[in-house]
Amino acid sequence: MKKFLGRIPRQFILPIFIVGGIIVGLGAYTVYMSRAHSYLSDDPRACINCHIMTPYYQTWNHSSHAQWTTCNDCHVPQDSEVKKYAFKAMDGLYHAAVFTLNAEPQVIRPRDASYGVIMQNCIRCHTQLNTEFVKTGMIEYVDTKNGANKACWDCHTQVPHSKVSSLSESPNAIVPLPASPVPEWLKKKMDKK
């Protein structure tokens, strides 16, 4: 470190540390305000950090799946922790980019990779039903795209989300609000003014 700092002119050392501190501070502030740590959990309330997910949270919360599953049980791969978190990171960065650019569509639908994961998770949870009772077997989402079979949601249209056809469809969705990231001591100071 000393060797590196020795190459930098002395008058630039302090400004470099100040700019570096600002960058690190803004990065930490962004992570804190976005509740980035909450996305590492399986808590469904993490999904409603983004208000555009409230209709989907509400329909899941009032479905029969709510008592047995979380959002991650259906929407991320379950065969390894590495795949799970890699998929969450990839999807999360995509969602963050779309939301930041204000490019979210009125109707949110999964992308093909997500559809494949969701279908695999339907089959994973309902293996006995698929193999012993209705005898559909283990089909892949790609088979449905090629017209060889139907996707689970082609018949089960209301499971676990009812058909949310628009973000403005349920403007008064009752969902738990995320906790405020503003520290209590700062709230008290703001209340005194």
C-alpha positions in Angstrom: 0.0 0.0 0.0 2.8 2.4 0.9 4.5 1.6 -2.4 1.3 2.4 -4.3 0.7 5.7 -2.3 4.3 6.7 -2.9 3.7 6.9 -6.7 0.7 9.3 -6.3 1.5 13.0 -5.9 1.0 14.0 -2.4 -1.7 16.7 -3.2 -3.9 13.9 -4.7 -3.9 11.5 -1.8 -6.5 13.3 0.4 -8.9 13.9 -2.5 -8.6 10.3 -3.6 -9.6 9.1 -0.1 -12.5 11.6 0.1 -13.9 10.5 -3.3 -13.4 6.9 -2.4 -15.2 7.4 0.9 -18.1 9.1 -0.9 -18.4 6.3 -3.4 -18.3 3.6 -0.6 -20.7 5.6 1.5 -23.2 6.1 -1.4 -22.9 2.4 -2.2 -23.6 1.4 1.4 -26.5 3.8 1.6 -28.0 2.4 -1.6 -27.7 -1.2 -0.3 -29.3 -0.1 3.0 -32.2 1.9 1.5 -33.0 -0.8 -1.1 -33.1 -3.4 1.7 -30.8 -5.5 -0.4 -30.2 -7.9 2.5 -33.9 -8.9 2.5 -33.5 -10.5 -0.9 -31.2 -13.1 0.5 -34.1 -14.5 2.6 -37.1 -16.5 1.6 -39.5 -14.0 3.2 -42.3 -13.1 0.7 -42.4 -9.6 2.2 -39.1 -9.0 0.4 -41.0 -9.1 -2.9 -43.2 -6.1 -1.9 -40.2 -3.9 -1.3 -41.2 -3.0 -4.9 -44.8 -1.6 -4.8 -45.5 -3.0 -8.2 -45.5 -6.5 -6.8 -48.3 -5.9 -4.3 -51.1 -7.4 -6.5 -49.1 -10.6 -6.9 -48.3 -10.7 -3.2 -52.0 -10.2 -2.3 -53.2 -12.9 -4.7 -50.6 -15.4 -3.4 -51.4 -14.5 0.2 -55.0 -15.3 -0.3 -54.3 -18.6 -2.2 -54.1 -22.1 -0.8 -50.3 -22.0 -1.6 -49.7 -19.3 1.0 -49.7 -21.7 3.9 -47.3 -24.1 2.2 -44.9 -22.0 0.0 -43.0 -18.8 -0.3 -42.3 -16.9 -3.5 -38.9 -18.5 -3.8 -40.4 -22.0 -3.6 -42.0 -21.4 -7.0 -39.9 -18.8 -8.6 -36.2 -19.9 -8.1 -34.5 -23.2 -8.9 -34.5 -25.6 -5.9 -31.8 -28.1 -7.0 -28.8 -26.3 -5.5 -28.1 -23.2 -3.4 -25.7 -21.9 -6.1 -28.3 -22.0 -8.8 -30.9 -20.5 -6.5 -28.8 -17.5 -5.6 -27.4 -17.1 -9.1 -31.0 -17.1 -10.5 -32.1 -14.6 -7.8 -29.2 -12.3 -8.6 -29.8 -12.5 -12.3 -33.5 -11.9 -12.0 -33.1 -9.2 -9.3 -30.6 -7.2 -11.4 -33.0 -7.5 -14.4 -36.0 -6.3 -12.2 -33.9 -3.5 -10.7 -32.8 -2.3 -14.2 -36.4 -2.4 -15.5 -37.8 -0.6 -12.5 -34.9 2.0 -12.5 -35.6 2.8 -16.1 -39.3 3.1 -15.4 -39.8 0.4 -18.1 -42.1 -2.0 -16.2 -45.1 -3.1 -18.3 -48.7 -2.8 -17.1 -48.9 -6.6 -17.0 -45.9 -8.4 -15.5 -45.2 -11.8 -16.8 -42.2 -14.1 -16.2 -39.6 -14.5 -18.9 -38.9 -17.9 -20.5 -36.2 -18.8 -18.0 -38.6 -18.1 -15.2 -41.4 -20.0 -16.8 -39.1 -23.0 -17.0 -38.2 -22.8 -13.3 -41.8 -22.3 -12.2 -43.0 -25.3 -14.2 -40.1 -27.5 -12.7 -41.2 -26.4 -9.3 -44.8 -27.2 -9.9 -43.8 -30.7 -11.0 -41.3 -31.0 -8.1 -44.0 -30.3 -5.5 -46.8 -32.3 -7.2 -44.7 -35.3 -8.4 -47.1 -37.9 -6.9 -50.1 -36.2 -8.5 -48.4 -36.0 -11.9 -47.1 -39.5 -12.0 -49.7 -41.6 -10.1 -53.0 -39.9 -10.5 -53.3 -37.8 -13.7 -50.3 -39.5 -15.3 -49.0 -36.5 -17.1 -45.4 -37.4 -16.2 -42.5 -35.1 -16.1 -42.9 -32.7 -18.9 -40.6 -29.7 -19.5 -41.7 -26.1 -20.2 -39.8 -26.3 -23.6 -42.3 -29.1 -24.5 -45.2 -26.7 -24.0 -43.5 -24.1 -26.2 -43.2 -26.7 -28.9 -46.9 -27.5 -28.6 -46.3 -31.0 -27.3 -48.0 -30.5 -23.9 -49.7 -27.8 -21.8 -48.0 -25.8 -19.0 -49.5 -26.3 -15.6 -51.0 -22.8 -15.6 -52.8 -23.4 -18.9 -55.4 -25.4 -16.9 -54.7 -24.0 -13.4 -55.2 -20.4 -14.3 -55.9 -19.1 -10.8 -53.0 -20.9 -9.0 -51.5 -19.4 -6.9 -52.1 -15.9 -8.4 -55.4 -15.0 -9.9 -54.9 -13.6 -13.4 -53.5 -10.2 -12.6 -54.1 -8.5 -15.9 -52.9 -5.0 -14.9 -50.9 -3.3 -12.2 -53.8 -0.9 -11.7 -56.2 -3.8 -11.2 -55.9 -3.8 -7.4 -54.8 -0.3 -6.4 -56.0 -0.9 -2.8 -54.2 -4.1 -2.3 -53.7 -4.7 1.4 -50.2 -5.9 2.1 -47.8 -5.4 4.9 -45.8 -2.2 4.3 -42.0 -2.6 4.4 -40.5 -1.1 7.6 -39.1 2.4 7.1 -35.3 2.4 6.6 -35.1 5.8 8.5 -33.6 5.2 11.9 -35.7 6.0 15.0 -33.3 8.6 16.3 -33.6 10.5 13.0 -37.4 10.2 13.0 -37.5 11.8 16.5 -35.3 14.7 15.4 -37.6 15.2 12.4 -40.7 15.2 14.6 -39.2 17.9 16.9 -39.0 20.3 14.0 
